[in-house]
Amino acid sequence: MGLILGCLYGVFIAIVAQLRYGMIAVALSAGLAVLSSMTVAALVGSLVPMLFERIKIDPAVATGPLRHNIHRYHQCLLLLHHCDQADQFLGCNHIRWRNM
């Protein structure tokens, strides 16, 4: 389910980014970041409760904050990674954080 929703939202975000910024690199970066992030969030959200139950920790209490933090951290890293890769692939220098 996470992969299906990730594909749908990723395509939607890519279309919006393309219309807003007019750069295919930004559209691909945003779309791939959302796709990857939602897929990992669904995977973590389903596997972590099973792990907690196995080690005798209440999964209902412990899963929410952990899943939320992992998802946000992963989403930020993916967005930065995809933007950097698109910047290198297209040979443009629109993204300036490497020089900071």
C-alpha positions as CSV (number, residue, x, y, z in Angstrom):
1,M,0.0,0.0,0.0
2,G,2.9,2.4,0.8
3,L,4.3,1.8,-2.7
4,I,1.0,2.5,-4.4
5,L,0.3,5.7,-2.5
6,G,3.9,6.7,-2.9
7,C,3.6,6.4,-6.7
8,L,0.4,8.3,-6.8
9,Y,1.6,11.1,-4.5
10,G,5.1,11.1,-6.1
11,V,3.6,11.7,-9.6
12,F,1.3,14.4,-8.2
13,I,4.1,16.2,-6.5
14,A,6.3,15.8,-9.6
15,I,3.6,17.4,-11.8
16,V,3.1,20.3,-9.4
17,A,6.8,20.9,-9.1
18,Q,7.2,20.8,-12.9
19,L,4.4,23.3,-13.3
20,R,5.6,25.6,-10.5
21,Y,9.4,25.6,-11.2
22,G,9.6,24.5,-14.8
23,M,12.6,22.3,-14.2
24,I,12.5,18.6,-14.7
25,A,15.3,18.0,-12.2
26,V,13.2,19.6,-9.4
27,A,10.1,17.6,-10.5
28,L,12.0,14.3,-10.5
29,S,13.8,15.0,-7.2
30,A,10.6,15.8,-5.4
31,G,8.6,12.9,-6.9
32,L,11.3,10.4,-6.2
33,A,11.8,11.7,-2.6
34,V,8.0,11.4,-1.9
35,L,7.9,7.9,-3.5
36,S,10.9,6.6,-1.5
37,S,9.8,8.3,1.7
38,M,6.3,6.9,1.7
39,T,7.5,3.4,0.8
40,V,10.0,3.4,3.7
41,A,7.4,4.9,6.1
42,A,4.9,2.1,5.3
43,L,7.7,-0.6,5.7
44,V,8.9,0.8,9.0
45,G,5.3,1.3,10.2
46,S,4.5,-2.4,9.6
47,L,7.8,-3.9,10.8
48,V,8.6,-1.9,13.9
49,P,5.4,-3.1,15.8
50,M,6.3,-6.7,15.1
51,L,9.8,-6.1,16.4
52,F,8.5,-4.4,19.6
53,E,6.1,-7.2,20.2
54,R,8.9,-9.7,19.9
55,I,11.0,-8.0,22.5
56,K,8.0,-7.5,24.9
57,I,7.4,-3.8,24.5
58,D,3.9,-2.5,23.9
59,P,3.9,-1.7,20.2
60,A,1.0,0.8,20.4
61,V,2.9,3.1,22.7
62,A,6.4,2.8,21.2
63,T,5.8,2.7,17.5
64,G,4.3,6.1,16.8
65,P,7.1,8.5,17.8
66,L,9.8,6.2,16.4
67,R,8.1,5.8,13.0
68,H,7.4,9.5,12.8
69,N,11.1,10.5,13.5
70,I,12.5,7.9,11.1
71,H,10.1,9.0,8.4
72,R,11.0,12.7,8.7
73,Y,14.7,12.1,8.8
74,H,14.6,9.8,5.8
75,Q,12.4,12.2,3.9
76,C,14.9,15.1,4.3
77,L,17.9,12.9,3.4
78,L,16.2,11.6,0.3
79,L,15.1,15.0,-0.9
80,L,18.7,16.4,-0.5
81,H,20.2,13.3,-2.2
82,H,17.8,13.4,-5.2
83,C,18.3,17.1,-5.7
84,D,22.1,16.7,-5.6
85,Q,22.0,13.8,-8.1
86,A,19.7,15.7,-10.5
87,D,22.0,18.7,-10.3
88,Q,25.0,16.6,-11.2
89,F,23.2,14.7,-13.9
90,L,22.0,17.9,-15.7
91,G,25.2,19.7,-15.2
92,C,23.5,22.8,-13.8
93,N,24.5,24.6,-10.7
94,H,21.2,25.7,-9.3
95,I,21.6,24.0,-6.0
96,R,24.1,25.9,-3.8
97,W,24.3,24.0,-0.6
98,R,27.5,22.2,-1.7
99,N,29.3,25.6,-1.7
100,M,28.2,26.5,1.8
